Amino acid sequence: MYSIKQISSQDSFAVRLPVLRPGKSIESCIFEGDNLPTTVHFGIFDNETLAGIVSVFKAYTTLLSHEKQFQLRGMAVLDTYQKKGLGEKLIKAAEEYILKNNGGAIWFNAREIAVGFYNKMGYEITGQPFTIEDIGTHYVMYKTV
Ligand SMILES: CC(C)(COP(=O)(O)OP(=O)(O)OC[C@H]1O[C@@H](n2cnc3c(N)ncnc32)[C@H](O)[C@@H]1OP(=O)(O)O)[C@@H](O)C(=O)NCCC(=O)NCCS
């Protein structure tokens, strides 16, 4: 039985580290703005085990002209829990939260390997691909809710 709750940024490191920053230090899991009052972190739990995470930031990209924009960051599901629908549940929880805050454009920097996942969630690419050092090719993807 899975449940989604708001968590602290520190709690999210248990998933950020192995999935998004493998082999790196715990400090590499800290994102600028993690503790701002406008930032929220969601975790999906399998009973007591944190299995996946996503964070919502109030941040803007010049690629979009929407007045209200939200950035998703740190979307990750533990290896053993991937492809079981948890990522989809997390995206929906973030979208619900954004809708409750009167909606807007949702965007993020998507790793190339995750573009297919986000397409299934209704997101599209805008702009040109770009490289993030040590991680690889990314695309800005977005959707309006
Ligand atoms: C990308 C990620 C968040 C997806 O989460 P998940 O829980 O495995 O995804 P779900 O099981 O909810 O998948 C939902 C749908 O997307 C599909 N999907 C999942 N990952 C996919 C991928 N990488 N490429 C294409 N489709 C994918 C699933 O097959 C499923 O489709 P279906 O409903 O037709 O069966 C997860 O695999 C992950 O953490 N990957 C490593 C870290 C990462 O790349 N994060 C994104 C950084 S931008």
PDBQT file of the ligand as one rigid body, heavy atoms in Angstrom, charges set to zero:
ROOT
HETATM    1  C1  LIG A 201      12.076   8.204 -14.556  1.00  0.00    +0.000 C 
HETATM    2  C2  LIG A 201      11.445   7.637 -13.297  1.00  0.00    +0.000 C 
HETATM    3  C3  LIG A 201      11.198   8.765 -12.306  1.00  0.00    +0.000 C 
HETATM    4  C4  LIG A 201      10.103   6.993 -13.677  1.00  0.00    +0.000 C 
HETATM    5  O1  LIG A 201       9.467   6.482 -12.505  1.00  0.00    +0.000 OA
HETATM    6  P1  LIG A 201       8.768   5.048 -12.498  1.00  0.00    +0.000 P 
HETATM    7  O2  LIG A 201       8.102   4.859 -11.179  1.00  0.00    +0.000 OA
HETATM    8  O3  LIG A 201       9.754   4.025 -12.923  1.00  0.00    +0.000 OA
HETATM    9  O4  LIG A 201       7.682   5.257 -13.654  1.00  0.00    +0.000 OA
HETATM   10  P2  LIG A 201       6.190   4.650 -13.736  1.00  0.00    +0.000 P 
HETATM   11  O5  LIG A 201       6.239   3.205 -13.383  1.00  0.00    +0.000 OA
HETATM   12  O6  LIG A 201       5.258   5.519 -12.964  1.00  0.00    +0.000 OA
HETATM   13  O7  LIG A 201       5.929   4.811 -15.293  1.00  0.00    +0.000 OA
HETATM   14  C5  LIG A 201       4.790   5.436 -15.840  1.00  0.00    +0.000 C 
HETATM   15  C6  LIG A 201       4.797   5.119 -17.330  1.00  0.00    +0.000 C 
HETATM   16  O8  LIG A 201       5.996   5.628 -17.938  1.00  0.00    +0.000 OA
HETATM   17  C7  LIG A 201       6.751   4.558 -18.533  1.00  0.00    +0.000 C 
HETATM   18  N1  LIG A 201       8.171   4.805 -18.266  1.00  0.00    +0.000 N 
HETATM   19  C8  LIG A 201       8.802   4.784 -17.088  1.00  0.00    +0.000 A 
HETATM   20  N2  LIG A 201      10.112   5.104 -17.232  1.00  0.00    +0.000 NA
HETATM   21  C9  LIG A 201      10.290   5.335 -18.561  1.00  0.00    +0.000 A 
HETATM   22  C10 LIG A 201      11.411   5.725 -19.341  1.00  0.00    +0.000 A 
HETATM   23  N3  LIG A 201      12.603   5.948 -18.784  1.00  0.00    +0.000 N 
HETATM   24  N4  LIG A 201      11.233   5.888 -20.680  1.00  0.00    +0.000 NA
HETATM   25  C11 LIG A 201      10.010   5.670 -21.262  1.00  0.00    +0.000 A 
HETATM   26  N5  LIG A 201       8.906   5.313 -20.555  1.00  0.00    +0.000 NA
HETATM   27  C12 LIG A 201       9.051   5.135 -19.231  1.00  0.00    +0.000 A 
HETATM   28  C13 LIG A 201       6.259   3.306 -17.834  1.00  0.00    +0.000 C 
HETATM   29  O9  LIG A 201       6.460   2.162 -18.626  1.00  0.00    +0.000 OA
HETATM   30  C14 LIG A 201       4.807   3.629 -17.612  1.00  0.00    +0.000 C 
HETATM   31  O10 LIG A 201       4.086   3.446 -18.817  1.00  0.00    +0.000 OA
HETATM   32  P3  LIG A 201       2.710   2.605 -18.861  1.00  0.00    +0.000 P 
HETATM   33  O11 LIG A 201       1.761   3.368 -17.948  1.00  0.00    +0.000 OA
HETATM   34  O12 LIG A 201       2.341   2.647 -20.295  1.00  0.00    +0.000 OA
HETATM   35  O13 LIG A 201       3.062   1.277 -18.325  1.00  0.00    +0.000 OA
HETATM   36  C15 LIG A 201      12.317   6.545 -12.644  1.00  0.00    +0.000 C 
HETATM   37  O14 LIG A 201      12.538   5.513 -13.541  1.00  0.00    +0.000 OA
HETATM   38  C16 LIG A 201      13.659   7.044 -12.128  1.00  0.00    +0.000 C 
HETATM   39  O15 LIG A 201      13.775   7.483 -10.983  1.00  0.00    +0.000 OA
HETATM   40  N6  LIG A 201      14.714   6.956 -12.979  1.00  0.00    +0.000 N 
HETATM   41  C17 LIG A 201      16.081   7.309 -12.582  1.00  0.00    +0.000 C 
HETATM   42  C18 LIG A 201      16.224   8.782 -12.218  1.00  0.00    +0.000 C 
HETATM   43  C19 LIG A 201      15.757   9.706 -13.308  1.00  0.00    +0.000 C 
HETATM   44  O16 LIG A 201      16.111   9.550 -14.471  1.00  0.00    +0.000 OA
HETATM   45  N7  LIG A 201      14.958  10.680 -12.899  1.00  0.00    +0.000 N 
HETATM   46  C20 LIG A 201      14.463  11.692 -13.813  1.00  0.00    +0.000 C 
HETATM   47  C21 LIG A 201      15.407  12.812 -13.810  1.00  0.00    +0.000 C 
HETATM   48  S1  LIG A 201      14.887  14.053 -14.948  1.00  0.00    +0.000 SA
ENDROOT
TORSDOF 0
